[in-house]
Amino acid sequence: KLIKQGDAYVDSLDEEEIREYRGTVEEPGTPSPYRDRSVEENLELFRKMKEGAFEDGEHVLRAKIDMSSPHMIMRDPLLFRIKHAHHYRQGDDWCIYPMYDYAHPLEDAIEDITHSLCTLEFDNNRRVYDWVTEHCLDEEEIPFRPRQYEFNRLNLGYTVMSKTKLGHLIEEGLVGGWDDPRLPTLAGLRRRGVPPSAIRSFCREVGVTRSQSRVQIDHFEHALRDDLNPKAPRVMAVLDPLKVIITNWDEGEVDWINANHWPRDIDKDETRPVPFTRELYIERDDFREDPPDDFIRLAPGREVRLRHAYFFTCEEVIRDEDGTVTELRGTVDPETRGATAPDGRSPEGTLHWVSATHGVPFEARLYDRLFEVPAPDAREEHFTGFINPDSLNVQRGVLEPAVRDLAADQRVQFERQGYFWPDPDDSTPDALVYNQIVPLRDTWGDEDRLTQAELEQRRREKEERKERQRERSLKGKTDPVKNLDDAQQNRFERYHEALGLSRNDAATIAGNELLGALKDRTVADLPFGPEVFASLVRLVDTDVISTRGADEVFTELVENGGSPEAIVDERDLRQVDDTEALRPTVRAVLDDHPDEVARYRDGKKSLVGFFMGQVMDATNGAANPELARELLQDELDA
């Protein structure tokens, strides 16, 4: 139809010539010498294109719009190109395929889409979208044609949303894979235990806007708590156990207390039996031998309420030879069963607890913000330099036995701790592993009001409560093309076969965030051809440069063109893969962070990710990640 209307023509310029004829932002384009072909000639050539009479790139079908348009996208954009490739659905029936900007509006029209929603980078494409619908649809369909609307992509604080940046974190071993619960990926959120309903509620609250903004992460956490509050039964869990001996309780005696699963403001009446025994565990942080004035929990000689059970008074503190408190001894008031006193007295402090003899041991994975700053990718320094070394803490705790009666995938609230659920991959009936979905309250807002000395004290106390950390390994490799969308699949085919790139190389290009800004129009919009990009990817594939260095090269190529090899040499981006050349940098990083080194050697093994980020920053991303990690571990474990 477009050809018959005189609105499209078959162009025989090659890709390089098309780019030259298009002009620049400051200069108008030059019409192709084939632009004025007759309708009959264009129809015949297009028929032959469809029949497979021409090789890839020999001809393209272009819209005839305006080569002097101030909007370069409107300078006769490509509509169809020749691609001799086996289609995974159509086989070999077709050898011409539409470009994204042509197919998108027509697919919307065919499928009766009324509002086509895109992120802001598609704003410029709307001109082509509207042109295609206006010139391709029948006159009676024009009033009902689809419209494209753009909105700002979701940006969350204290994390990054870019697939490329998330890939960097995975590649450098800073997180455990695409389903790492610290990541904002759907796989990560799913594994962490975030319900889909909470995500939908959060998105409704945030709404749709065209303004560039970053949503505070506490809004997301608030949506999580609101969603989980009426769904998660309450149980007690002690994450950092300190043993308590009830001296006026008989050995072997068990008092089964009927405790509510739900608070009074939730209209549910399920209960569970909780065993109260002579030996209990409480949180180590709930006891202070020399408490400050505002401390209302347990201290020598002080009475507190044990949740659901009795009033308890601490009468003796037991220490080991190093002076560490290992056990508390005291008595309960038998008249206070149910945590109420006949005389009406009411202790200020209420502690959760678990029976030491009936409790179930488990592993708790506590997740914090992935980065230490709200906008890690909006600073001059590389974003990996702001990784929070405390984003994952693994502790060995004790759960009340009622958890064994819950469904295997039941989300629960550990009283006074937060919302948790069993890790779907690692938790087993004999070795429970619980992921923290969200804590009960946000402590980061409090930290914003603390002095530096108070912050350091809080961090030291936090470190003392941690028993160990576990470093997660990367997931196994999967098909690199599996998760590409349709537009990226088209790019994958172009680079995979036409340029002879390997499957992984081609997928790297097809999924690249920056190249994705082309929306599959053509690489002619860039100041370099696909061969140049292919050579860049080969530099990464052959370990000449890292993917972090490739980002810098690509940015330079987009702005000024040139040769990837020359840019690598000019900026000294070649990957450092010589042990003796890299070892001094590794040692310098460790010398600059003695406190972190001490914490690592005390058992905080996850700090290796922090050191990796420092080494990569020190080498401008040129260090070979595998070698850097090996040298770090050699030096740290020496």
CORKA-V782316 format. One record per pair of residues at least 6 apart in sequence whose ideal C-beta (glycine too) atoms are under 8 Angstrom apart, sorted by the first residue. I is the first residue (numbers start at 1). J is the second residue. If there is no record, write none. Layout:
# CORKA-V782316
i=[I;I]
j=[J;J]
This chain:
# CORKA-V782316
i=[1;2;2;2;2;2;3;3;3;3;3;3;4;4;5;6;6;7;7;7;8;8;8;8;8;8;9;9;9;9;9;9;9;9;9;10;10;10;10;10;10;10;10;10;10;10;11;11;11;11;11;11;11;11;11;12;12;12;13;13;13;13;14;15;15;15;15;15;15;16;18;18;18;18;18;19;19;19;19;21;21;21;21;21;22;22;22;22;22;22;22;23;23;23;23;23;25;28;28;29;29;29;29;29;30;31;32;32;35;35;35;37;45;46;46;48;49;49;49;49;49;49;50;50;50;52;52;54;55;55;56;56;56;56;56;57;57;57;58;59;60;60;60;60;60;61;61;61;61;61;62;62;62;62;63;63;63;63;63;63;63;63;64;65;65;65;65;65;66;66;66;67;67;68;69;71;71;72;73;73;73;73;73;73;74;74;74;77;77;77;77;77;78;78;78;78;78;79;79;79;80;80;80;80;80;81;81;81;81;82;82;83;83;83;83;83;84;85;85;85;86;87;87;97;98;99;99;99;100;100;100;100;100;101;101;101;101;101;101;101;102;102;104;104;104;105;105;105;105;105;105;105;105;105;106;106;106;107;108;108;109;109;109;109;109;109;113;114;114;114;115;115;115;116;116;116;116;116;117;117;117;117;118;118;118;118;118;119;119;119;119;120;120;120;120;120;120;121;122;122;122;123;125;125;126;126;129;130;133;133;133;134;134;137;150;151;151;151;152;152;152;152;152;152;153;154;154;154;154;155;155;155;155;156;156;156;156;156;157;157;157;157;157;157;158;158;158;158;158;158;158;158;158;159;159;159;159;159;159;159;160;160;160;160;160;160;160;161;162;162;163;163;164;164;164;164;165;165;166;166;166;167;168;168;168;169;169;169;170;170;170;170;170;171;171;172;172;172;172;172;172;173;173;173;173;173;173;174;174;174;174;174;175;175;175;175;175;176;176;176;176;176;177;177;177;178;178;178;178;179;179;179;179;179;179;180;180;180;181;181;181;181;181;181;181;181;182;182;182;182;182;182;183;189;190;191;191;191;191;192;192;192;192;193;193;193;193;193;193;194;194;195;195;195;195;197;198;198;198;198;198;199;201;201;201;202;202;202;202;205;205;206;206;214;214;216;217;217;218;218;218;221;221;221;224;224;224;225;225;225;228;228;228;228;228;229;229;230;230;231;232;232;232;232;232;233;233;233;233;233;233;233;233;234;234;234;234;234;234;234;235;235;235;235;235;235;235;235;235;235;235;236;236;236;236;236;236;236;236;236;237;237;237;237;237;237;237;237;237;237;237;237;237;238;238;238;238;238;238;238;238;238;239;239;239;239;239;239;239;239;240;240;240;240;240;240;240;241;241;241;241;241;241;241;241;242;242;242;242;242;242;242;242;242;242;243;243;243;243;243;243;243;244;244;244;244;244;244;244;244;244;244;245;245;245;245;245;245;246;246;246;246;246;246;246;246;247;247;247;247;248;248;248;249;249;249;250;251;252;253;253;254;254;254;254;254;255;255;255;255;255;256;256;256;256;257;257;257;257;257;257;257;257;258;258;258;258;259;259;259;259;259;259;260;260;260;261;261;261;261;262;262;262;272;272;272;273;274;274;274;274;274;275;275;275;275;275;276;276;276;276;277;277;277;277;278;279;279;279;280;280;280;280;280;281;281;281;281;281;281;282;282;282;282;282;283;283;284;284;285;285;286;286;286;286;287;287;287;287;287;287;288;288;288;288;289;289;289;289;290;291;291;291;296;296;297;297;297;298;298;298;298;298;298;299;300;300;300;301;301;301;302;302;302;302;303;303;303;303;303;304;304;304;304;304;304;304;304;305;305;305;305;305;305;305;305;305;306;306;306;306;306;306;307;307;307;307;307;307;308;308;309;309;309;309;309;310;310;310;310;310;310;311;311;311;311;311;311;312;312;312;313;313;313;313;314;314;314;315;315;315;316;316;316;317;317;317;317;318;318;318;318;318;319;319;320;333;335;335;336;339;352;352;354;354;354;355;355;356;358;358;359;359;359;359;360;360;360;360;360;360;360;361;361;361;361;361;362;362;362;362;362;362;362;363;363;363;363;363;363;363;363;364;364;364;364;364;364;364;365;365;365;365;365;365;365;365;365;366;366;366;366;366;367;367;367;367;368;368;368;368;368;369;369;369;370;370;370;371;371;371;371;372;372;372;373;373;376;376;377;379;381;382;382;382;382;382;384;384;384;384;385;385;385;387;387;387;389;389;389;389;389;389;390;390;392;392;392;392;393;393;394;394;394;394;395;395;395;395;396;396;399;399;403;403;404;406;408;409;409;409;410;410;411;411;411;411;412;412;412;413;413;413;414;414;416;417;417;417;418;418;418;418;418;419;419;419;419;420;420;420;420;421;421;421;422;422;422;422;423;423;423;426;427;427;447;447;450;463;463;466;467;468;468;468;469;469;469;469;470;470;471;471;471;471;480;480;480;480;480;481;481;481;481;481;481;483;484;484;484;484;487;487;487;488;488;488;489;490;491;491;491;491;492;492;492;492;494;495;495;495;495;495;495;495;495;496;496;496;498;499;499;499;499;501;501;501;501;502;504;505;505;505;505;508;508;508;509;509;509;509;512;514;514;514;515;515;518;518;523;523;523;526;526;526;527;527;527;527;528;528;528;532;532;532;532;533;533;535;535;535;536;536;536;536;536;537;539;539;539;539;539;539;540;540;540;543;543;543;544;544;544;545;545;545;545;545;545;546;546;546;546;546;546;546;548;548;549;549;549;549;549;549;552;552;552;552;553;553;553;553;553;556;556;556;557;557;567;568;572;572;573;573;573;574;575;575;575;576;576;576;576;576;576;576;577;577;579;579;582;582;582;582;582;582;582;583;583;585;585;585;585;586;586;586;586;586;587;588;589;589;589;589;590;590;590;590;590;592;593;593;593;596;596;596;597;599;600;600;600;600;601;608;608;608;608;611;611;612;612;612;612;615;615;615;616;616;616]
j=[136;8;63;79;135;136;9;39;42;43;46;61;39;43;135;39;64;63;64;135;42;61;62;63;64;79;32;34;35;36;37;42;61;62;64;34;37;41;42;45;46;49;59;60;61;62;18;32;34;35;59;60;61;62;76;34;58;59;21;32;33;34;57;57;522;523;524;529;530;529;32;60;78;522;524;524;525;527;529;29;30;31;32;67;29;67;72;75;76;524;525;29;30;67;72;75;72;67;68;67;68;72;75;76;67;67;62;76;64;67;76;45;59;61;80;54;59;61;80;82;95;96;94;95;96;84;95;82;82;84;81;82;83;84;498;81;82;498;82;82;78;79;80;81;82;78;79;80;81;96;76;77;78;79;76;77;78;79;102;128;131;132;76;74;75;76;77;131;74;75;76;75;76;75;75;124;127;525;101;124;125;127;128;521;127;128;131;99;101;102;128;521;99;102;521;522;524;98;99;102;96;97;98;99;102;96;97;99;522;95;96;95;96;97;493;494;95;95;493;497;92;93;94;490;106;520;521;522;487;490;519;520;521;125;128;129;132;519;520;521;128;132;116;125;129;116;128;129;130;132;133;136;146;148;132;133;136;113;116;146;133;136;137;141;145;146;146;144;146;147;146;147;149;129;146;147;148;149;148;149;150;151;125;148;149;150;151;150;151;152;153;150;151;152;153;210;212;517;148;150;519;150;148;519;148;150;148;148;142;145;146;142;145;145;210;208;209;210;208;209;210;211;212;213;161;161;203;206;215;161;213;214;215;184;214;215;217;220;214;215;216;217;374;375;217;369;370;371;372;373;374;376;388;183;184;217;369;370;371;376;166;169;184;371;376;377;383;184;377;513;511;513;512;513;514;551;377;383;178;183;185;547;384;547;548;175;183;384;176;177;178;180;474;547;625;384;609;612;613;616;625;474;608;609;612;625;629;384;387;609;612;613;182;183;370;472;609;471;472;473;474;475;472;474;475;185;187;188;475;185;187;188;190;191;475;188;191;472;188;189;191;192;193;365;367;435;188;192;367;370;391;392;370;199;424;423;424;425;435;367;435;436;437;411;419;420;421;435;437;224;437;227;228;231;411;227;223;224;226;227;228;223;223;226;227;219;220;223;224;219;223;215;219;374;375;374;369;374;442;444;445;438;439;442;419;437;438;419;438;440;411;413;419;437;438;266;413;266;268;411;410;411;412;413;419;261;262;270;272;406;410;412;413;260;261;262;263;412;413;415;261;272;399;400;402;403;406;412;413;414;415;274;307;352;353;354;399;400;414;415;352;354;362;364;397;398;399;400;414;415;417;420;434;281;282;283;352;353;354;359;397;398;283;364;366;395;397;414;417;465;283;284;285;395;397;465;467;281;282;283;284;354;356;397;398;281;282;283;284;286;287;325;326;327;328;279;280;281;326;327;328;356;279;280;281;282;312;327;328;329;330;353;278;279;327;328;329;330;277;278;279;280;312;330;331;332;315;329;330;331;331;332;334;277;278;332;278;278;278;277;278;275;276;277;355;358;275;276;277;309;337;273;274;275;276;273;274;275;276;308;309;337;338;271;272;273;274;271;272;273;274;307;308;269;270;271;268;270;271;272;268;269;270;400;402;405;402;308;309;355;400;402;355;357;358;400;401;306;309;310;355;355;356;357;358;357;355;356;357;306;353;354;355;356;353;354;355;356;359;398;298;328;351;352;353;351;352;325;465;461;465;297;298;349;351;297;298;299;314;325;328;295;297;298;299;299;300;317;325;299;297;299;302;348;349;304;349;351;304;312;314;328;349;351;314;314;315;317;313;314;315;313;314;347;349;311;312;313;333;347;311;312;313;347;348;349;350;351;311;312;336;339;346;347;349;350;351;312;332;339;350;351;353;339;350;351;352;353;415;338;339;332;337;338;339;353;332;333;334;336;337;339;332;333;336;339;341;347;330;331;332;330;331;332;333;328;329;330;329;330;331;328;329;330;325;327;328;329;325;326;327;328;329;325;326;326;341;341;342;342;350;415;416;398;399;400;400;401;398;400;401;398;399;400;401;398;399;400;401;403;404;432;396;397;398;399;432;396;397;398;399;432;433;434;394;395;396;397;431;432;433;434;394;395;396;397;420;434;436;392;393;394;423;433;434;435;436;470;392;393;394;395;436;391;392;435;436;388;390;391;392;393;388;391;444;387;388;391;383;386;387;388;386;387;388;379;386;383;386;383;386;617;548;613;616;617;621;612;613;616;617;613;614;617;609;610;613;596;604;606;607;609;610;459;462;469;470;472;606;466;469;467;468;469;470;465;466;467;468;467;468;432;434;412;432;429;412;422;421;422;424;421;422;419;420;421;437;419;420;421;419;420;440;420;434;440;436;439;440;436;437;438;439;440;436;437;438;440;434;435;436;437;434;435;437;432;433;434;435;433;434;435;433;433;434;455;458;458;599;604;604;603;603;604;605;603;604;605;606;605;606;605;606;608;609;503;504;507;508;511;489;492;503;506;507;510;511;492;507;510;511;516;519;520;510;511;516;510;520;509;510;515;520;506;507;509;510;530;501;505;506;509;510;530;533;534;502;503;506;530;506;530;531;534;509;534;537;538;541;541;534;537;538;541;537;540;541;515;533;534;537;554;554;555;558;523;533;525;526;529;530;533;533;557;558;557;558;560;561;557;561;562;557;561;563;564;554;557;563;564;565;550;553;554;557;564;550;545;550;553;564;565;568;546;547;550;575;577;624;568;574;575;553;568;573;574;575;622;575;616;621;622;623;624;625;616;621;568;573;575;620;621;622;567;571;573;621;564;567;568;571;573;562;567;571;564;567;573;574;620;622;620;621;622;622;622;623;624;582;585;619;622;623;624;627;624;627;627;631;615;619;623;624;627;628;631;631;635;615;618;619;623;615;628;631;632;635;635;618;611;614;615;618;597;611;632;635;636;614;610;611;614;607;610;611;636;607;607;608;611;636;636;629;632;633;636;632;636;625;628;629;632;623;628;632;623;625;628]
